[in-house]
Structure formats: structure tokens, C-alpha cells
Amino acid sequence: MKTRLFALALLASASFAAHAQSFAKAELYLENGLTSEAQKELIDLVFAPGSVADKPKALNLLATIAVDKNNLKAALDAWNRLIRMFPASPEATAAKARLPLLASVLGQVSEETISDATARVFLRNADFWAKDRERIFRIDSSWIPNVEAAVFWYDKLIAEQPGTTAAKTAFEEKLRTLLGWKESGQYGESHGVRGNPGTYLPLLEATFREYEKAFPQSAALQAFRFQVAQAYWRQKNWQKTRELLNEILEKDAGANSFYKDLAERRLKKVEF
């Protein structure tokens, strides 16, 4: 009896290890851009026999992949399945908080799954007559400050998920937004530093310092540091330009990187 129990325990342990490896394998697929393979691995894990701790994680990652692919209906289904199958899991708690955000846009781009045959027929008949209607709502953003609206959501993510890859991405996209852009066309409006350097340049540097503090090992730091220096250079603020360019040299630590070389070349001719 003891031998049998020991054997069962070994089998359970091996099964758990295999499932953990399966989830790690899916994550590695995803990191290398093999999204379809990752999805298949996660689905296999969800339907593996027994109760496995990684199943809620698998459903949550499936939903996250679906959001990235703009398949909001699949994301909704995965999170609902997660809540239904593993209601006490931390992933289910997080999914419940996400659903209202997803629901706020889902109706614009997708349809609910209708299982009743009669209802499906009625809807299909109606769709025949309304087939040319728009499925995605158009939003007129005239007079709405684009940079502030984007920054609001970047800051929300940074505050709610500090130290995560998502927060790092939010910092980097916020910096790109603050650097600004010019809309196409003769009368295209300029945004961010490109449009109002007096307002956005101090915010750009402050955001960079926050990013640097939160992610001191980020490989993108030198690139963004040069962009901030360049933004000051365009405004003929030679002092700030030199400060940031010299920081690039100090932070290079003997790597002789592209940005070290670039900073040295710019330092030879800062004023114009």
C-alpha cells in the first residue's frame, strides 16, 4: 500500500513538473514570436487531466495574447472561463477587474456567442438588411489634447503595475509620445515637444528620470537619453544638451556603443 501511494505521489509530482514545463514552454514560444505555438501549448495545458496550478495562468495568458491580437471576443471567453473554472485563483480576481474595461469596447468590434439556433437565425436575417452598417464606432477626437489623453493611460499602467514589463513598455511609449509628432498634411498639427517644447520638454526629462530609476538596466536608456539631449539641442539649450551627452559617455562603461560614438560626435559641435 505504501509503495502504491509512493508511486502515485511520484506520478503526481512528475505530472505537475510536466505542466509547469508546458507553461514555461508557452512563455518561451511567445518571447520568440511563435504566438500560434504558444496558444496551442496553453490550450493543451488547460485541458490536461487533473487540477493543475498553471491552468489559471494558462487561461490568463491566452486572454492576454488575444488582446494583443485584437481578438477581444477570445479574450472575454478566456477570462470568463478562468473565472468559472478557477474562481478562487488570483488570476480570476484580476480577470474580474479587467472585464468591465474589456466590455466597454467589446460591443464595438465583436459579437457575443449565441448558442440558441432560433436567435441565430433571427440575427442573421436582420444582418442581411443591415450588412453595410459600421461595426467599429468612429471617434471624433477634435479639440481633445492627444498627448494628455495618452499620458493618462500610460501613467495608470505604470502606477498599477510597477516594475513589470508592461510598466517598462508604458514608460517607453510615454517618452515617445512626449517627444511628439507632426500630423501629415499641410495643416497637420504638431504634438508633444514638437508642438509645445516649453510645456513638454520638462515633462519629457522628468519622465526619463523616472524611467531610469524604475528600470536602471534597460537597454533602451542610452537611446532615450540621446533623444532628450536632442530635444534640448533643437531648443538651443546648449547646457542641458551637453549634460545629457556627457551622461551618455559616463554610462557607457567601456562598451564603446553606438550612442557613445554619437554623443562624442555631437559634443564636438553643439552650438550652431
C-alpha angles and dihedrals in degrees: 000000000000090000091052092049090048090051091049090050090052091050092049091049092049091048092051091049091049091052092048089052089049092056091046089049091053091051090051091049088053094048089055095049096256094132098159092051090049092051092050092049091050094047090050089052093050091054097040113122120266133022109301126186092221095059095086089048090050093052091046092051091047089055091048092052089049091054090050089052090048090243094136094167091059090048091052092049093049094049092046090050089049092052092046098046101036107023094160096052122108088236091058091051090052092046092055089057092049098049097077089053091050093045091055090068104021096087090058098059110020147031134241118250107258113200099176109095095210092051090050091053092049092049092047091051090051091046090058091064096039098039094124095056118117115261096193121057116237115227121205105211096180113146092007112123102242097196095051092047092051093044090053091062095041090052091047091055093045091051096045098043107030118181095015130122087249091056090049090053090047091053092050094047090046090054091050089049093050091048084062140206142230121239117237121258135055093286097036114147123235120228137197118358089346090063105029114013093170091063102033106034095072089046090049093055093043090052091049090053091051090049091048091051094046096045108024092164096052113134090216096061097096092048092052091042089058091048090055090048090049091050089055090045091056088055091050092243093148096174096057090042092056092044093056095041091052089049088058089056092047094048094047091083094198096308093122089214129181091259093051089055091045093049092050091052093049092047089060089063115021103140121062 
